[in-house]
């Protein structure tokens, strides 16, 4: 997968679940060029590296909600395991588990996408009508 293709698809693969920006295990596996099963095997072998704030297991309801937005996510009857999602910190930790040169490059691009999304969110917050500082400036 080319660097341009990775970069253009990343932001569409970052979801907001339980108030956190996360990526699905299947999306990460595709980006890293491994099977989802293999990625999850490595995570399970190194589970101590993935505390609750690094990785979440989706509930069936959350998975179904995502499935309605993503055509490639299996239906409830096809789940062998509930999907895992990884926060930015969990994705960073994946780089210590998946150590190929390709995985390192993918991680760098993912981190750049998270930074870009934070910057966009910060800018949007500055101009949002609900921003209390904006209202104070308007009153002056």
N, C-alpha and C positions, 0 to 999 in steps of 0.2 A: 504494500500500500504506500503510495507516494506521500511525501510530507504535505503537499498542498491538499490532497484528498483527506488526510487525517485532520488538518487544521480546519477545513471548511465544514466537516461533519461533526466536530466536537461539541460545539455549543448546543446543537440540536439533541445531543445525547446526555446532556446534564439536566437532571430533573430535580424538582423541589419536593422532597418527601420528609415528613415530620419536621418541617422547618429547616432542613439542611439540603444543601446542594450535593447531589450524589450522582453516581454513574452505575448502571447495571453491570452485573458480572458478565453477562453475555456480550454487551457492547465492549467492555474492556478486553475480553478474550478475543473478540474479532480484531480489535486494534492491535493487540499484542501478537496476533497470528497463532493463537493456540485454541484448543477446544475449551469451551466453558467448563466441562468436566475436569480438565487438567488444571485450569486456573484454580478451581475450587478445591481440588486435591492439595495443591500447594498451600492454599490458605488454611485448610484443615490441619495439615502437617505443622503449620507454623501459627496456630490459632492464638498463641500468647502474644503475638505481634499485632493482633487485631481486636482491641477492646471495643466496647459498645459504641464509643464515639468515633470509631474508624470504619466500622462495618455494621450494617443492619440487615436482619432477615425480614423480608417483606411478609406481611400477613396476606392471606388469600384475598381479602378485600382490597388491599393496596395493589397487589399484583393484578387483580381484575380491573381496577381503575386505570392502571398503566396500560394494560392490555387493550383497553378501549381506545387508547391514544397511539399504540404501537402495534402495527399489524404482525410483526414477527414474534411477539411474545406469545408463548404457548397458552392454550386455554387451560382453565383450572383442571380439567380431566387429564391434561397432558403433563402436568407438573410432576416430576419425580421428586424434586426438592423445591421448596419455595425459593424464589430468586433472592440473591444477596445484592445489596447495593453498597458502594464504598464512598465515603466522604473524601474530601481532598487529602486528608491525612492518611486515610486508608490506601488511597491510590499511591501516595508517596511510599508507604510501607510495602506495597506490592513490588516496588523496584528492588527491594532487598530480597524478595522471594523469587522473582523472575529476573534473572540477571543477564539476559542476552543483550547484545548491542542494540537490537531492534526495540526491545522493551524499554531500554534506557531512553532512546530517542522519542518513543511514544510518550513516555512519562513527562519528558520535557515539554512536549507540545500540549499535553493535558494540563500541566501546571500553568502554562501560558494562557490557555483558555479560561481557567478558573480566575486568574489575575485579571484578564480582560473583562470577564463578567462582573467581578467586584468593582472594577473601575466604572463600568456602565451603570451599575446599580447605585454607586455613590453619586455619579453625575445626575442620574434621574432623581435621586433623593433631594439634591440641592434645588432642583427646579420644580419639584412636586408641590402642588398647592397645599398639601397637608403638612409640609415642612414648617415647624414653628418659627424658625429663623427667617424664613421667607416672609411670613406674615409681619414680623417685627420690622423688617426693612420696608415693607409696603406702607406701614403706618407712619414712618418717619417723614 
